[in-house]
Amino acid sequence: GHNFTKSLFVIGSLTHLLTLLKTDNMSSYINLDGEFTVESESCTYTSDSIVADYTYETTMVDGNVVKPVTKKMQFKTEKKVGKVGVMLVGLGGNNGTTCVAGAIANKLGLEWETKEGPMKANYWGSLILASTAKLGNDAEGNSVYVPMKNMLPMANPNDIVWGGWDINGMNLGEAMKRSKVLDVQLQQKLYPHMEKIKPLKSVYFPDFIAANQGERADNVLTGTKQEQMEQLRKDIKDFKTNNSLDKVLVLWTANTERFASVEESVNDTADNLLASIARDEAEISASTVFAVASILEGCTFINGSPQNTFVPGVIELARKHKCFIAGDDFKSGQTKMKSVLVDFLVSAGIKPVSIVSYNHLGNNDGKNLSAPSQFRSKEISKSNVVDDMVASNRILFEEDEHPDHCVVIKYVPYVADSKRAMDEYTSEIFMGGKNTIVMHNTCEDSLLATPLIYDLVILGELCERIQIKFEGQDKWESFHPILSLLSYMLKAPLVPSGAPVVNALFTQRCGIINVMRACLGLAPDNHMTLEHRFESTLAELQEQASTKHVDKKARTQ
């Protein structure tokens, strides 16, 4: 009896304590769905745009002297998204079919049965469509989060018109079945919609991809490289006209090519590149031909594979035509984890000294990568991902010191699209100690890559509608043609000459969110949360919470 009474007393005390903690710990997380409006003298909504005054604050370091620097500017974001079309190179591949199927499934709100139970179409895995950004705090100190897609007017994959090219002519219904990515019942529901879509004939230069791809190449363009490029331009024009589109974006999700040799008088300048295409120069890759065709048609071109599509001549051509390009190589599984883990280790003062990454996969991407030249392209894009994080800490690493970093990829047909990635991170820790982290990651390859395609397209299209004007200037200016803002989704980010390459994942994410905030005249989210760190500010929040509670109680009575 005594022990029972004592237990009741303890339980009662704990309940009382939890109540007190719940009362005292006011702040929580609130999700704000739907559109919102910024009320500020710095943000003006017009019928066609959002115009925001913004002060960009940075820090200049000159030797041992540190100076705060401010620069005033305006952001203007066009509100109308318009009707958007996306043309995928590699439309009939695993990524291409999954991308189109996913958009159709979400548009129709499809549901299907699996052995785990019922499933409903979603956009999970998409930064823009399935994650939130902190907007601010409410009067009680609660953190308010908003879906990232609601930060600014953005394209919706449900409304995008999808099309593209493939070297294999199979309709997308059959190609979806061949890829073996989606559940069978979902495939059956999608098949009537997918079978109507057939890829356009594509560019096929056998020297640039593995020989084992030849058996699929039954839907290819013929003629000279110039003639094929002109056909691609016609395809883009026809796609835009036939679907009454306001704009078209082109994205490469086809096979990894070998690296092209950058040669003087071949692809080193825009004029030389165009002349090389005209004379059928052998060292011009299919992806470069697609990039040139897109740029000449004024369409943003995004490279989702690791090859050097953007030779100097392509970059110069993009700048000349003020057309956006972005690349390279989707960052979906092993490399995304690496960009998080190495950032954590180095930021925590832990020194990674050996990184060994092993992959095996059985889809057509793996088959193509089994050829040495194509593997080398992938190895390069995977290996450079830690460079900026290592260079940021000279306490741990000397000037030319890097961790040992080895990447292995093997083709194992049986595992199909379910890629296996195994990593070992060995680090030096306090007083000569060693720390080893071993990770096994099963990646549903196309189900991780497809949301990145949506993100790249949505963010690329948004960037077309954003301009800035610096204080004292009369003309509005667009982003640099090399869209480095898309780096979050890419393994080997392409950046403008003179700009640093940033691979750290959360730094890339913050960059995207804070640019969106700037478009609304909002300061960057700095995570200081000073309102929760002082007695006076916490007391103020508690008083506001109590007042709101009393007002709410009075209204209900």
Secondary structure, DSSP 8 states (H G I E B T S, - for coil): -HHHHHHHHHHHHHHHHHHHHHHH----EEE--S-----BTTEEE-SSEEEEEEEEEEEEEETTEEEEEEEEEEEEEE-----EEEEEETTTSHHHHHHHHHHHHHHHT-EEEETTEEEE---TT-HHHH-EEEEEE-TTS-EEEEEGGGSS----TTT-EEEEEESS---HHHHHHHHT-S-HHHHHHHHHHHTT---EEB---GGGS-GGGGGG--SB--S-HHHHHHHHHHHHHHHHHHTT-SEEEEEE-S---------TTTTSSHHHHHHHHHTT-TT--HHHHHHHHHHHTT--EEE-SSS----HHHHHHHHHHT--EE-S-B--SHHHHHHHHHHHHHHTT-EEEEEEEEEEE-SHHHHHHTSHHHHHHHHHHHHGGGHHHHHT-TTTS-TT---EEEEEEEE-GGGTTEEEEEEEEEEE-GGG-EEEEEEEEEEEHHHHHHHHHHHHHHHHHHHTTEEEEETT--S-EE--SB-GGGGGGBSS----TTS-----HHHHHHHHHHHHHHTTT--------GGGSSHHHHHHHHHHHHHHHHHHHHHH-
